Amino acid sequence: MRISIFGLGYVGVISLACLARDGHEVVGVDIDPTKLDLIRRGQSPVIEEGIQELMQQVCASGRVSVTTDVNEAVERSDISFICVGTPSGANGSQDLTAVLRLTEQLGIALGKKFGFHTLVLRSTVQPGTLEEHMAPLLEQHSGKRAGEAFGLCFQPEFLREGTSIKDYDNPPFTIVGSNSERATAQLRELFQHLPCEFLSTQVRTAEMLKMACNAFHALKIGFANEVGRIAQALSVDSHEVMRLLCKDTRLNISPAYLRPGFAFGGSCLPKDLRALTYIAKGHDVNTPLLGSLLASNRVHIDHAVDQILKSGARQVGMLGLAFKTGTDDLRESPLVIVAKRLIGEGITLRIYDPQVNLSRLIGANRRYIEESIPHIGSMMSSSMTHMLEGAQAVLVGIYNQELGEQLRAAVQPSQRIIDLVNMPQRQGLPNPYSGVCW
Ligand SMILES: NC(=O)c1ccc[n+]([C@@H]2O[C@H](COP(=O)([O-])OP(=O)(O)OC[C@H]3O[C@@H](n4cnc5c(N)ncnc54)[C@H](O)[C@@H]3O)[C@@H](O)[C@H]2O)c1
């Protein structure tokens, strides 16, 4: 294919060299003449394992050229990759100046070009950038329609500096968010040789995904280092702890606990987090990340309570009270906290949880609920139907197939569903609906 690459930093240079290595004709564009001169001489403007040799080889092949002329680069290519920087502004916001300035120039170039052209953004950008900023600018400057005369895609880059050629050839997956099937097909063809899945998704999803991936990587590093510092203070081998932690691929290194849903609770997580951060404090070990988890959980509960209050419902049905489906353990259940808050706000509440039978509760579980909500007995319903009677909104806090069927059979179309569990097969329900974080 004939490819142009805009922005010859780490991402652009690796793409240019690897695409040329794979047999494509590539034209590189940058505003920095020093970078272009280096490439003209067969040298790489960035230092990466193997890049000098590769750059020399691809430049000698005659498949690489460089220019500062955006129109020429668009004219001489079928696909353009945009790899300019998106640095932090002084207040932490993402500075899109380079992306948007280039977008204007690309719009003008598209206006002059005959035939379909595909633009692929590889820079990391905030969700909405393509649809809300780039597409209108491109349409305005080209006089053409996005998705018709030109394709606009976001394909996040997952390379890591230091191992970027290896990462380019072995990405975790190829993700493309696109407004055009034709453009997606071009990218599928271009990257089909890579040993990974090719996934197409919505543009905004792809934009958000890249930011979520980087945040997750930072979270993992912060977590491992905080565990390391606590282990160090306690004379525990931190590497052995984390090595063994990673061996659990069922609960630890797995999709478990990684679905947006409701707050955590129960008899272990909050208690043991408190204990761990207390131990850290006792050894003068500062662990802001671990220390923030209970606060983050509280914010999530507040968010659910706000959602119920904002719905305007004064009578609310709650499906679930225990900390998860299928248990009667009420200790530190976030649903108990929600119930308490709603009662405090003067909401009339009815609660149905088939596993929770107050007369059968014993020990710490009973003490917890008696201390948290002493009059809970009068709010408990013995059936789904009773819980839903008169409710303007129903909060779905636990779920299984049987409860789903019961709910579907008894809920009135006017009752708002506030979903904490990401109810499956909810599409057919006519009810007003809101998810807690979706
Ligand atoms: N560095 C990485 O490992 C990495 C990995 C994945 C994603 N990303 C993302 O990719 C993007 C680029 O990162 P980078 O590290 O390669 O950036 P970089 O700062 O090294 O390179 C950006 C290049 O764009 C050029 N440029 C700026 N305006 C231009 C214009 N109008 N026309 C042509 N060129 C222009 C600059 O001169 C510079 O050479 C960023 O959004 C970054 O977040 C980076």
The ligand as an SDF file (V2000), in Angstrom:
LIG
                    3D

 44 48  0  0  0  0  0  0  0  0999 V2000
    5.8240    6.9210   22.8590 N   0  0  0  0  0  0  0  0  0  0  0  0
    5.1130    5.8120   23.0230 C   0  0  0  0  0  0  0  0  0  0  0  0
    5.6220    4.7620   23.4440 O   0  0  0  0  0  0  0  0  0  0  0  0
    3.6530    5.7870   22.6670 C   0  0  0  0  0  0  0  0  0  0  0  0
    2.9670    4.5740   22.6670 C   0  0  0  0  0  0  0  0  0  0  0  0
    1.6230    4.5530   22.3190 C   0  0  0  0  0  0  0  0  0  0  0  0
    0.9810    5.7430   21.9970 C   0  0  0  0  0  0  0  0  0  0  0  0
    1.6600    6.9160   22.0280 N   0  0  0  0  0  0  0  0  0  0  0  0
    0.9390    8.1440   21.6540 C   0  0  0  0  0  0  0  0  0  0  0  0
    1.3080    8.4580   20.3140 O   0  0  0  0  0  0  0  0  0  0  0  0
    1.4100    9.8660   20.1320 C   0  0  0  0  0  0  0  0  0  0  0  0
    2.8030   10.2230   19.6520 C   0  0  0  0  0  0  0  0  0  0  0  0
    3.7380    9.8550   20.6420 O   0  0  0  0  0  0  0  0  0  0  0  0
    5.2890    9.9930   20.4000 P   0  0  0  0  0  0  0  0  0  0  0  0
    5.9540    9.5340   21.6540 O   0  0  0  0  0  0  0  0  0  0  0  0
    5.6520    9.3570   19.1200 O   0  0  0  0  0  0  0  0  0  0  0  0
    5.4000   11.6010   20.2700 O   0  0  0  0  0  0  0  0  0  0  0  0
    6.6710   12.4980   19.9480 P   0  0  0  0  0  0  0  0  0  0  0  0
    6.5000   13.7660   20.6980 O   0  0  0  0  0  0  0  0  0  0  0  0
    7.9320   11.7000   20.1130 O   0  0  0  0  0  0  0  0  0  0  0  0
    6.5130   12.7890   18.3800 O   0  0  0  0  0  0  0  0  0  0  0  0
    5.5400   13.6110   17.8390 C   0  0  0  0  0  0  0  0  0  0  0  0
    6.0680   14.1540   16.5100 C   0  0  0  0  0  0  0  0  0  0  0  0
    5.0080   14.8530   15.8600 O   0  0  0  0  0  0  0  0  0  0  0  0
    5.6080   15.9360   15.1730 C   0  0  0  0  0  0  0  0  0  0  0  0
    4.5780   16.9200   14.8040 N   0  0  0  0  0  0  0  0  0  0  0  0
    3.9410   17.8280   15.5820 C   0  0  0  0  0  0  0  0  0  0  0  0
    3.0670   18.5510   14.8490 N   0  0  0  0  0  0  0  0  0  0  0  0
    3.1310   18.0700   13.5810 C   0  0  0  0  0  0  0  0  0  0  0  0
    2.4650   18.3930   12.3720 C   0  0  0  0  0  0  0  0  0  0  0  0
    1.5530   19.3730   12.3150 N   0  0  0  0  0  0  0  0  0  0  0  0
    2.7690   17.6740   11.2660 N   0  0  0  0  0  0  0  0  0  0  0  0
    3.6890   16.7040   11.3040 C   0  0  0  0  0  0  0  0  0  0  0  0
    4.3520   16.3650   12.4310 N   0  0  0  0  0  0  0  0  0  0  0  0
    4.0880   17.0330   13.5520 C   0  0  0  0  0  0  0  0  0  0  0  0
    6.6540   16.4480   16.1290 C   0  0  0  0  0  0  0  0  0  0  0  0
    7.6180   17.2580   15.4970 O   0  0  0  0  0  0  0  0  0  0  0  0
    7.2290   15.1250   16.6420 C   0  0  0  0  0  0  0  0  0  0  0  0
    8.2990   14.7030   15.8380 O   0  0  0  0  0  0  0  0  0  0  0  0
    1.0340   10.4830   21.4770 C   0  0  0  0  0  0  0  0  0  0  0  0
   -0.3370   10.7720   21.4740 O   0  0  0  0  0  0  0  0  0  0  0  0
    1.3160    9.3830   22.4640 C   0  0  0  0  0  0  0  0  0  0  0  0
    0.5170    9.5010   23.6160 O   0  0  0  0  0  0  0  0  0  0  0  0
    2.9860    6.9650   22.3360 C   0  0  0  0  0  0  0  0  0  0  0  0
  1  2  1  0
  2  3  2  0
  2  4  1  0
  4  5  1  0
  4 44  2  0
  5  6  2  0
  6  7  1  0
  7  8  2  0
  8  9  1  0
  8 44  1  0
  9 10  1  0
  9 42  1  0
 10 11  1  0
 11 12  1  0
 11 40  1  0
 12 13  1  0
 13 14  1  0
 14 15  2  0
 14 16  1  0
 14 17  1  0
 17 18  1  0
 18 19  2  0
 18 20  1  0
 18 21  1  0
 21 22  1  0
 22 23  1  0
 23 24  1  0
 23 38  1  0
 24 25  1  0
 25 26  1  0
 25 36  1  0
 26 27  1  0
 26 35  1  0
 27 28  2  0
 28 29  1  0
 29 30  1  0
 29 35  2  0
 30 31  1  0
 30 32  2  0
 32 33  1  0
 33 34  2  0
 34 35  1  0
 36 37  1  0
 36 38  1  0
 38 39  1  0
 40 41  1  0
 40 42  1  0
 42 43  1  0
M  CHG  2   8   1  16  -1
M  END
$$$$
